[in-house]
């Protein structure tokens, strides 16, 4: 199974941290982020490839910054 990394910056919403996990696909990251506050930006990596920046808005909708996708 692929290795993924969630990378959180130190911001007004929380401290810097890293969370590594294995999963069938990157969608598994959403369940790991369920307890994070709204508007916290998180980088999602598969190995050394940045998949994108993920953020949940105030309504609970997830957003992926596609400009960072390669």
N, C-alpha and C positions, 0 to 999 in steps of 0.2 A: 504494500500500500504506500501511496505517496506520503512524504513528510511535509508538513505545513508549519508556518510560524505566524502568529499574530504579534505585531509589534506596536505597542502603545507608547506615545510620547508623554513626557511630563507636561501636563497642561493644567488649566484651572479645574478640570473635571476628574483628574486622577493622576497618579504617579506613573513614571516610566516603568514598563514591565514587558516581558516577553513570555509567550505561551506557545510551546511546541506541541504538535499533535499529529497523529497519523489518521487518515480517513480515506474513504473511497473517492471523495471529491471535495473541493473547497467549500461546498455548501454547508458542510458540517461545522464550519466556523460560526455560523449564525447561532447555533444552539449554545456554543461556548460564550457568546457575547450577550446572552439574554439578560445577565445581571449587571451589565455595564450601563451607565447613564446615557441618556439621549445626548446627541451631538458630540460624542467622543469619537474622534477619528482614529482609525486603526489601519495599519498596513498589513496586507495579507500576502504572504510569500509562499511559493511552492519551491522548495530547495532554495536556490539563489536567484530565482526569477520572481520579480514583483508582479503579483496578479492584479493588484489595485488597492485603492483606499476605500474602506467600508465605514459607513456611519448610519446610525438610526436617528431619524428625526423625532420631533416631539409627539408625533402621532403614532410612532411605533413602526414606521415604514423604513425599510433598509434601502440605502443608496450605495451604489458602486461608482467610484470615479473612473470612468472609462478612459479618460485621457492618459492615465498611467498604464494602461494595458498595452503590451507590445505586440 
